[in-house]
Amino acid sequence: MRLQMKLSRPAVLSFNEFKRIVYGDPNIKVTNGYVLGAAYNTLIPKLSTIDWKRVDKKHIENVTNSNDKSISGVHTTLNIESSILNGIEKIQKDFLEIFNTKRIHKSFVVKLVMFAAILERNNDLPEIDETK
């Protein structure tokens, strides 16, 4: 499935950081669609327990604090499996309630999935506190 969107600067940086963490090289020749699929698949067991609001606010080294001015947002087409697209769309619907809003763009979902996957790899993924 082809999915067109504009990725924000933090989203682009998150793709690079995930590639650095997982593959050892942010410039490795894999598509962003493949990287998104790998990131999403690492989160599947924890999707229902992720505290997405805290993921959105969390500091991520080399992503949220990057001073690299050469990287900007980009218009892109992600080639992803239909199962990944279905998962992204389900998260998008869930975000309407989580963030108490009427509209959520897929690019925002993609950014937070990438953020969450990086945090998961760094053992810093915020989860919902069920005791509250």
C-alpha positions as CSV (number, residue, x, y, z in Angstrom):
1,M,0.0,0.0,0.0
2,R,1.2,3.5,-0.8
3,L,0.7,6.2,1.7
4,Q,1.5,9.8,0.9
5,M,2.2,12.3,3.6
6,K,4.4,15.2,4.8
7,L,6.8,14.1,7.6
8,S,7.8,16.7,10.1
9,R,11.4,17.3,10.9
10,P,11.2,15.3,14.2
11,A,9.6,12.4,12.3
12,V,12.4,12.4,9.7
13,L,15.0,12.5,12.6
14,S,13.2,9.6,14.3
15,F,13.5,7.4,11.1
16,N,17.2,8.2,11.1
17,E,17.6,7.4,14.8
18,F,15.7,4.1,14.5
19,K,17.9,3.1,11.6
20,R,21.0,4.0,13.6
21,I,19.8,2.0,16.7
22,V,18.5,-1.1,14.8
23,Y,20.8,-1.3,11.8
24,G,23.8,0.7,13.0
25,D,23.7,3.3,10.2
26,P,21.2,6.1,9.7
27,N,22.1,6.2,6.0
28,I,21.4,2.5,5.3
29,K,19.5,1.9,2.1
30,V,16.2,0.7,3.4
31,T,12.9,2.4,2.6
32,N,11.1,4.4,5.3
33,G,8.1,2.2,4.7
34,Y,10.1,-0.8,5.7
35,V,11.5,1.0,8.7
36,L,8.0,2.0,9.8
37,G,6.9,-1.6,9.5
38,A,9.8,-2.8,11.6
39,A,9.1,-0.1,14.2
40,Y,5.3,-0.9,14.3
41,N,6.0,-4.6,14.6
42,T,8.2,-4.1,17.7
43,L,5.3,-2.3,19.4
44,I,2.5,-4.8,18.6
45,P,2.8,-6.6,22.0
46,K,2.6,-3.3,23.9
47,L,0.2,-1.2,21.8
48,S,-2.6,-1.3,24.4
49,T,-0.4,-0.3,27.3
50,I,1.6,2.6,25.7
51,D,1.0,6.1,27.3
52,W,0.9,8.0,24.0
53,K,0.6,11.4,25.6
54,R,3.9,10.8,27.5
55,V,5.5,9.5,24.3
56,D,4.6,12.8,22.6
57,K,6.2,14.8,25.4
58,K,9.3,12.6,25.9
59,H,12.8,13.8,25.2
60,I,14.5,11.5,22.7
61,E,18.3,12.0,22.2
62,N,19.2,12.9,18.5
63,V,15.5,13.5,17.7
64,T,13.8,16.0,19.8
65,N,16.9,18.0,20.6
66,S,18.8,17.7,17.3
67,N,20.6,20.8,16.1
68,D,21.2,19.4,12.6
69,K,19.7,22.1,10.4
70,S,20.3,20.1,7.2
71,I,17.3,17.9,8.0
72,S,13.8,19.3,7.3
73,G,10.4,17.9,6.9
74,V,9.7,16.0,3.6
75,H,6.8,15.0,1.4
76,T,7.1,11.3,0.9
77,T,5.3,8.2,-0.1
78,L,5.6,5.2,2.3
79,N,5.2,1.8,0.8
80,I,3.9,-0.3,3.6
81,E,2.1,-3.7,4.0
82,S,-1.7,-3.5,4.3
83,S,-1.5,-4.9,7.9
84,I,0.8,-2.0,8.9
85,L,-1.6,0.5,7.3
86,N,-4.5,-1.1,9.2
87,G,-2.6,-0.9,12.4
88,I,-1.8,2.8,11.8
89,E,-5.4,3.5,11.0
90,K,-6.5,1.8,14.2
91,I,-4.1,3.8,16.3
92,Q,-5.3,7.0,14.4
93,K,-8.9,6.2,15.6
94,D,-7.7,5.5,19.1
95,F,-5.8,8.9,19.2
96,L,-9.1,10.8,18.6
97,E,-10.1,9.8,22.1
98,I,-6.6,9.7,23.7
99,F,-5.8,13.3,22.6
100,N,-9.5,14.4,22.8
101,T,-9.6,15.9,19.3
102,K,-11.7,15.6,16.2
103,R,-8.9,15.0,13.7
104,I,-5.5,13.2,13.8
105,H,-3.3,13.1,10.7
106,K,-1.5,9.9,9.8
107,S,1.8,11.7,9.8
108,F,1.3,12.4,13.6
109,V,0.6,8.7,14.2
110,V,3.7,7.7,12.2
111,K,5.8,10.1,14.2
112,L,4.6,8.8,17.5
113,V,5.0,5.2,16.4
114,M,8.6,5.9,15.5
115,F,9.1,7.8,18.8
116,A,7.6,4.8,20.8
117,A,9.7,2.3,18.9
118,I,12.9,4.3,19.7
119,L,11.9,4.6,23.4
120,E,11.1,0.8,23.4
121,R,14.6,0.0,22.0
122,N,16.1,2.3,24.7
123,N,13.9,0.6,27.5
124,D,12.3,4.0,28.2
125,L,8.8,3.4,26.7
126,P,6.1,5.1,29.0
127,E,3.2,2.8,29.8
128,I,-0.2,3.5,31.2
129,D,-0.3,3.3,34.9
130,E,-3.2,0.9,35.6
131,T,-3.3,1.8,39.4
132,K,-4.7,5.2,38.8
